[in-house]
Amino acid sequence: MKHKLLPLVALLAACSAKSPEPAAVASTAPAVDMDAGWTGRSHVDGVIEARGELMEHIEELMLPIDESTIMPVRDPDLLRHNAGLISAMLHAVPHLFPPTTNLYDPTTVTPRTLALPAIWEHFEDFYAAAETAITAAEELASTADKSKLPAASAKLRNGCDGCHALYLRKYEPPKTQASDYEFDFRSALP
């Protein structure tokens, strides 16, 4: 029995042997630029553009889902498919808001981002709102009963709108000015 324990004792001794100091390990590793590849620092505008593009594509996928809340469901498989894609896309959303992209400027007509500072002030709440929308998308994607699709679709829309209400600049239509009423269309058009 003693000879069967020797390999185990040797293994334990090897595992408990003092490992090299972290500095010794680090000195043998190649130097790494900690900022390289962190797009939130090196490509801020690219991250803002990526999340905007992602949101636009989610909105395109939402069109038949939104339609199903007010009209009869024509293609249940399309709704489920789109909801599955939206779920996958929403998983990425919170990760596209690194602190370096907190660049909303309320004094600018066309700011670099429409994402409000509340995202970074209450990031855990923002993350939870994204999780709520993800759950709603997953539920819609797995809804087998066609008659339950409109309610599941409405739940997903509510999840999206709930997040946007808190964390996205509200749309304000352009204000009509007196000069708009006085514009001479005849002189502007051939």
N, C-alpha and C positions, 0 to 999 in steps of 0.2 A: 504494500500500500504506500510505503514511504516513497518508492521510486515513481509512482504515478503522480504524486504531488509536486515533484521537482520541476516539471515544466510549468506548472501553474505558479509556483514560487518564483521561478525565473521571470515569467511574464509580469508578475506584480512588481518585482524589483525593477524591471526595465521601465515600467510605466511610472513608477514613483521616483525614478532617477531625476535629478534636477535638470530641467530643460534650459537651453541657452537663454541668456538675458535677452529681453526684447530689443535692445540696442544692437546686439550682435546679429540678430535675425534681420533687423531693418537694414543694417549696413550691407548685407549681401543682396538685398532686393533692389531692383532698379528704382530710380527716383520716379515718383509719379506726381504729376501736376494735379492737385486736388480739384482745381477748377475746370480742368479739361473735361469736356463731355457733359458737364452739368449745364444743360441748356437753360435752366432758369437763371443762370448767371451770364453765360456767354452768348445766348441767343434769346434775349427777353422778348423782342418783337416777334420772333418765330414761335415762341410758346403762346403768346397772345393770339397770333394768327391761327395756330393749330387748334386752340380751343374754340375759336370763333367758327372755323371750318367744321369742326366736329358738331357743334351745336346746330349749324345750318343743315347738316346732313341728318341729324336727329329730327329736326323739324320737318324735313322732307318725308322721313319715314313715318312721322306722326300724322300726316295728312289722311290716309285711309283710316287710321285709328280714331282721329277726331271725327271723321265723317260717320263712323259707326255709332257715335253717341247720339246722332240726330236722324240718321237714316237707317233703313234695314241693312244688315250685314250682307254684303255681296260675296266677299271672298274671305271666309274665316281663316284659311291657311295663310293668306297674305298678312292678316293682322297678327297672327301668332309668329310668323317669320319676322316681321318688322319689330315686334316686341322683343324677340330674342336678340336681334341686332342692336336694338336700343339698349337693352340690358348690358350687353358686352361693352358698348360705347360708354355708357354711364359709369362703368367701373373705372374708366380712365379719367373721368372729369375732375374729381378732386385733386388728382395728381398733376393737373395742368394749371394749378394756381399756386406756384411757389411765391414766397413773400416778395421776391424781386419784381413780380408783375403787378404789384399793388400800385398802379399808376393812374387811377381814375382822377380826372381833373374836372370838377363841376363847373369851372369857369369857361371851359372850352365847348364849342358847339359840337365838334367831332373829336372826342377824346380818344387816346390810344386804346383804351379798353372801356367797356361798359360795366365791367365788374366793380361793384362797390366795395369800399374799404371794410364794410361789415364782414366780408368773407374772412379777412385776416384777423379782425377783432374778435370774431366768434367762430374760429375755424372748426371746432368740434361740432358745433351746431350745423354749419355748412356741410360738413362731412356726413352728418346724420341725415340731413335733407336729401343728399345724393343717395344714401342708402335706402331711404324711403322710396324714392323714385325707382331705384334698381329693383327693390322687392315688388313694386307694382308692375314693372315691366316683366319680371319673371313670372308673376301670377298670370298676367295676360297671356304670355307665351305658352303657359301650361293649361289654359282654360279649354277644356274639351267641349263643354256644353255651349253651343252657338248662342243660345238665349242669354247666357251670362257674359258674353263678350262686350256688349255696350257698357255695362257697369264696370267691368274690368278696364275698359278703355278710358272711361271717365276717371277712374282712380289713378291711372297713369298720368293723364292730363293734369289732374289736381296735384300730383306729386311734382310734376315739372313746374307748374304755375306757382306752387307754394314756395319753391326754391327761388324762382325768378322774382317773386314779389319782394323778397327780403334782400336779395343779393345782386340784382341786375337793375341798372338805371331804367327808370320808367320812361316809356315812349311819350314824348310830347310832340303833337303835330305842330307844324310851322304855324306861326301866328299871322293872320291876315293883317296887312298894313294898308293904309289909305292909298299908297302908290299902286297897290295891286288892283284896286278898283279903277284907277285912272290910266292903267296901261293901255296903250294904243295898239291893239292887235293888228289892225289894218296896215299900219306902217311896218310892223315886224314880219308880216307874212306877204309873200309875193302875190 
